[in-house]
Amino acid sequence: MSETTLRTTCAVAGGGPAGMMLGYLLARAGIDVIVIEKHADFLRDFRGDTIHPSTLEIMYQLGLDEALLQRPHQKIHQLSAGFGDRNLPLADFRPLPVHHPFIALMPQWDFLDFLAEEGRKLPCFKLLMRHEATGTVEEDGKVVGLRVATPEGEIAIGCDLVVAADGRRSTLRGCTDLNVEDIGAPMDVLWFSLPRLADDPAQAIGRVARGGLFVMIDRGDYWQCGMVIPKGGFDAVRAHGIAAFRGDVQRFAPFLGERTRQIENFDAVKLLTVGVDRMPRWHRPGLLFIGDAAHTMSPIGGIGINLAIQDAVAAANLLAKPLRRHRVTETELAKVQKRREFAVKTTQAGQVFIQKTLIAPLLDARNEPSPPLIMRLLAVWPWLRRFPARAVGLGVVQERVDKAILKA
């Protein structure tokens, strides 16, 4: 590795929730770590912005929760869905056995900025912005470093372990012979924003009308809006024209009125291509995939960011000791996948079930939408709402930061 210009114990590709959390935890455990992020900042719109009780509990364990919650956010204690004039309650987080029983709606860039600030307080943590992973360095069949494109040219970072946390469009996925299983999704999402006024009504997170599903997230001074459309349907939406699109928005949220005219053209509308997939094997010698790089989640429930953070906690718990020894075997990498795989598969199975049985019929314009039986039962019996709240808020397997990391 004569071209290596940097050396560390662990190199993390990707400064998203999984990469930043893993970098912070390893550095807190006294392990040298470099996190690289290809952008100059974290300021990108329409990313997963729901910080669930499971993540807030991790922040509590780290002693960072109160400082994090000083950042602007909105609290969601209950989830509901709108069918016509009816708002049907779906989940109630208040009974959850956690210190912060709510979903915090916080722009993801604020959350990542917070982790970056806390990480920089640790001597073992290094964050390199405008550095993009382009491939791996291998010796004798083992990954021993990371190739990185920088503003000054390509460098290599030599390390004991590379962690690929570079998201659903992972570059490092394509640099391996590891397979990806495409599970599929029947929908895409069109994201855009509109101003929010002080006298706007409180909105259900989701609203249902003939042929579609509409999501509105309160951002304080604006609404982050998402229109769920059939998979590959953006061309058809554009063919109908921007006026028809504005009309559809008003149909879902009539109170927006003339504000929809601020959607001047489709340049203001961003397409999120929804996919659900996972790698049957998350590792090879010297390389581990976590978060969306290992398993892309549907946006249903806003679970992706929190599942990625749970991956990071599990990886830190299981790999801190081997990294201190500067010897991480593939057996130890396999333990991370084994720890997290059940939660991933179960969550994806639940998302696919919801996609097929609830969302796909709603996207058929021939169907008059009506609340499914399970939603009607949740509206009638409040105690039932604890079950979806636990599934969404805490996940299938709730990770806790190892005491050895907390005490390091």
KELOVEX-394741 format. One record per residue (C-alpha): x, y, z; residue in one letter. Coordinates in steps of 0.001 Angstrom, whole numbers, padded with zeros to 6 digits, always signed. Example, Ala and Ser with C-alpha at 12.3 -4.5 7.8 and 13.67 -1.06 7.14 Angstrom:
! residues 2
+012300-004500+007800A
+013670-001060+007140S
***
This chain:
! residues 408
+000000+000000+000000M
+002654+002467-001053S
+000009+004986-002089E
-001492+005157+001408T
-001461+008659+002824T
-003527+007991+005952L
-003698+005219+008511R
-006398+004422+011057T
-007926+001449+012828T
-011383+001670+011236C
-012396+003579+008101A
-016118+004258+007723V
-017449+005094+004266A
-020510+007324+004529G
-021473+010081+006933G
-025121+009134+007292G
-026799+007969+010514P
-025125+004532+010562A
-021643+005815+009697G
-021705+008787+012051M
-023068+006783+014965M
-020530+003993+014469L
-017694+006507+014169G
-018774+008243+017359Y
-019136+005003+019333L
-015781+003587+018248L
-014017+006856+019001A
-015697+006956+022392R
-014320+003465+022991A
-010817+004819+022298G
-010478+003385+018785I
-009026+005511+015997D
-011669+005994+013332V
-011974+008054+010166I
-015443+008743+008755V
-015545+010010+005182I
-018484+011869+003624E
-018597+012769-000055K
-020553+016014+000357H
-019292+019292+001786A
-022070+019328+004404D
-025081+017324+005547F
-027628+019795+004174L
-029756+017699+001843R
-033517+017716+001718D
-036007+014871+001872F
-033951+012462+003940R
-035298+010322+006753G
-035979+012780+009563D
-037827+010661+012124T
-035798+009981+015255I
-037644+007190+016996H
-037766+006347+020715P
-035180+003585+020136S
-032643+006133+018883T
-033536+008647+021598L
-032932+005895+024168E
-029454+005319+022724I
-028788+009052+022963M
-029946+008900+026591Y
-027500+006071+027316Q
-024729+008209+025818L
-025761+011220+027892G
-026485+013195+024712L
-030281+013222+024660D
-030931+016542+026380E
-028400+018371+024229A
-029825+016802+021066L
-033363+017810+021991L
-032249+021424+022318Q
-032177+021397+018525R
-035412+022413+016752P
-037776+019490+016492H
-041418+018505+016768Q
-042688+015716+018997K
-045133+013088+017780I
-046705+011125+020619H
-049332+009449+018419Q
-049609+008502+014765L
-052822+008783+012797S
-054030+008483+009207A
-056685+010546+007473G
-059496+008987+005447F
-061655+011786+004124G
-062799+013831+007127D
-061792+011129+009615R
-058471+010905+011415N
-057875+007365+012585L
-055357+006856+015434P
-052819+004135+014650L
-050093+004148+017297A
-049557+005631+020758D
-045932+005920+021883F
-046659+007318+025335R
-046798+003939+027153P
-043406+002807+025809L
-040841+002002+028553P
-038316+004630+027443V
-037162+008050+028632H
-038509+009858+025560H
-041740+008171+024400P
-042239+010094+021182F
-040897+010449+017659I
-038746+013540+017237A
-039129+015122+013817L
-035736+016694+013259M
-034050+017443+009926P
-031456+014746+009424Q
-028740+017320+008789W
-029278+018668+012316D
-028919+015183+013776F
-025765+014490+011757L
-024290+017905+012575D
-024893+017126+016235F
-023086+013779+016023L
-020231+015441+014127A
-019850+018119+016821E
-019841+015515+019585E
-017447+013303+017647G
-014934+016113+017150R
-014660+016391+020943K
-013092+012920+020970L
-009373+012582+020151P
-009851+009336+018198C
-012550+010696+015862F
-011810+012199+012459K
-014412+013316+009922L
-013325+014098+006362L
-015885+015932+004229M
-015737+016026+000417R
-014079+012610+000532H
-015810+009872-001468E
-015161+006140-001258A
-014370+004798-004727T
-013178+001304-003893G
-011192-000878-001554T
-007539-001837-001258V
-006928-005575-001051E
-004020-007793-000159E
-004171-011592-000348D
-007968-011587-000620G
-008528-009275+002358K
-009647-005654+002374V
-006887-003623+004040V
-007882-000120+003071G
-010225+002290+001377L
-009661+004198-001859R
-010926+007744-001577V
-011450+010575-004062A
-010646+013974-002533T
-010555+017526-003919P
-006766+017118-004137E
-006839+013737-005852G
-007133+010079-004889E
-005710+008751-001637I
-005887+005461+000220A
-006655+004958+003893I
-005025+001888+005369G
-006987+000257+008206C
-007845-002936+010019D
-011501-002697+009005L
-013534-000868+006353V
-017213-000346+007168V
-019459+000453+004224A
-022220+002737+005449A
-022609+004566+002141D
-026337+004166+001762G
-028809+002607-000634R
-026677+003531-003647R
-023553+002101-002066S
-020474+002378-004254T
-018731-000280-002217L
-021473-002796-002950R
-020355-002733-006561G
-016728-003321-005587C
-017411-006770-004172T
-018709-010110-005378D
-021432-010025-002708L
-024982-010420-004006N
-028025-008251-003354V
-031519-009710-003051E
-034134-007359-004549D
-037379-007733-002619I
-039205-004951-004476G
-041728-002219-003726A
-044924-001202-005559P
-044450+002525-005019M
-042267+005594-005323D
-042565+008914-003479V
-042580+012468-004806L
-041138+014898-002233W
-041637+018651-002152F
-042188+021429+000380S
-044833+024110+000890L
-045079+026966+003421P
-046809+026276+006714R
-048968+028963+008302L
-049547+029386+012032A
-053280+028683+011729D
-052889+025536+009619D
-054754+022584+011092P
-052842+019835+012833A
-052380+017157+010240Q
-052345+013398+010353A
-049009+012121+009083I
-050752+010262+006269G
-053869+011138+004259R
-055667+008781+001914V
-057775+009626-001131A
-058766+007779-004295R
-055638+006663-006119G
-053059+007743-003614G
-051502+008351-000238L
-050184+011713+000929F
-047717+012412+003740V
-047247+015765+005515M
-044480+016384+008048I
-044558+019542+010155D
-041219+021342+009804R
-042273+024410+011785G
-042372+027013+009017D
-043001+024590+006149Y
-044616+021279+005345W
-042477+018508+003969Q
-044879+016699+001670C
-044679+013298+000069G
-047069+011936-002540M
-046967+008161-002867V
-047364+007035-006476I
-047281+003645-008230P
-043787+002347-008987K
-042411+004034-012089G
-045388+006412-012264G
-043522+009743-012281F
-043537+009989-016082D
-047335+009669-016091A
-047629+012354-013408V
-045475+014720-015464R
-047448+013948-018600A
-050624+015198-016909H
-048904+018518-016205G
-048079+020618-013174I
-051619+022025-012880A
-053029+018520-012458A
-050351+017758-009884F
-051292+020878-007896R
-054909+019754-008078G
-053996+016367-006622D
-052157+018084-003755V
-055218+020221-003006Q
-057385+017120-003092R
-055305+015578-000304F
-054873+018810+001704A
-057549+021361+000711P
-056396+023921+003290F
-053190+024522+001308L
-055236+026403-001269G
-053290+028827-003451E
-050013+027835-001807R
-049814+024943-004227T
-049044+027504-006960R
-045582+027726-005432Q
-044945+024370-007072I
-044044+026171-010277E
-042772+023143-012177N
-041539+019616-011630F
-038048+020860-010808D
-039474+021501-007322A
-040529+017847-007016V
-037929+015212-006134K
-038395+011544-006915L
-037526+009028-004209L
-037273+005639-005875T
-038437+003213-003217V
-036680-000098-002988G
-036479-002936-000507V
-033421-005151-000741D
-030750-006796+001364R
-027414-008506+001009M
-027552-012195+001976P
-023996-011738+003249R
-022913-008425+004803W
-019185-009063+005049H
-015980-010375+003603R
-012488-010301+005175P
-011742-006743+006289G
-015091-005318+005091L
-018522-004956+006745L
-021755-003464+005368F
-024320-001862+007678I
-027420+000318+007373G
-028948+000951+003960D
-025762-000300+002309A
-026572-003757+003695A
-030360-003567+003580H
-032433-000882+001908T
-035684-000219+003720M
-039024+001110+002541S
-039944+004539+003962P
-042955+002937+005676I
-042835+003919+009343G
-039668+005993+008916G
-037790+003000+010284I
-034698+003089+008068G
-032623+005671+009958I
-033327+004002+013293N
-032579+000493+012030L
-029282+001792+010626A
-028378+003279+013997I
-029198-000028+015692Q
-026784-001696+013245D
-024099+000779+014255A
-024614+000118+017956V
-024449-003653+017448A
-021295-003309+015324A
-019596-001117+017919A
-020540-003455+020759N
-019242-006554+018971L
-016158-005139+017251L
-014652-002723+019782A
-012512-005401+021450K
-011214-006962+018203P
-010406-003504+016858L
-008398-002703+019972R
-006362-005842+019206R
-006023-004700+015567H
-007282-008062+014445R
-010865-008433+013236V
-011714-011864+011867T
-014537-012581+009462E
-016124-014703+012179T
-016449-011565+014284E
-017921-009639+011350L
-020442-012450+010871A
-021595-011940+014459K
-022780-008436+013554V
-024940-009771+010750Q
-026236-012580+012929K
-027164-010089+015640R
-029049-007771+013269R
-030366-010017+010507E
-033518-011193+012281F
-034586-007615+012982A
-033919-006620+009362V
-035752-009568+007811K
-038723-009236+010159T
-039011-005484+009562T
-038754-005867+005797Q
-041357-008646+005856A
-043693-006312+007735G
-043051-003504+005270Q
-043669-005768+002274V
-046920-007003+003852F
-048114-003400+004355I
-047061-002485+000822Q
-048972-005351-000753K
-052083-005476+001409T
-052621-001819+002344L
-050709+000551+000076I
-050942-001154-003330A
-054787-001212-003245P
-054825+002465-002228L
-052756+003361-005296L
-055362+001836-007609D
-057526+004773-008748A
-060388+002353-009432R
-060770+001648-005703N
-062757+003845-003364E
-060512+004046-000286P
-061883+002785+002983S
-060050+002079+006230P
-058846-001529+006456P
-060219-003619+009325L
-057020-003317+011369I
-057216+000498+011250M
-060863+000428+012338R
-059947-001822+015261L
-057096+000482+016296L
-059530+003394+016306A
-061988+001531+018539V
-059594-000083+021035W
-056857+002295+022258P
-054865-000471+023958W
-054173-002047+020559L
-052185+001036+019519R
-049348-000007+021808R
-048398-002841+019450F
-047683-000772+016314P
-046092+001847+018571A
-043676-000731+019921R
-042923-002153+016462A
-042256+001289+014982V
-040809+003019+018020G
-038519+000314+019412L
-038116-002180+016587G
-037855-005934+016669V
-034528-006027+018536V
-033616-003051+020693Q
-029858-002476+020914E
-028176-000916+023947R
-024705+000571+024046V
-022232-001749+025773D
-021159-000562+029217K
-017514-000927+028196A
-018051+001775+025565I
-019899+004037+027968L
-017120+003752+030542K
-014213+004091+028109A
***
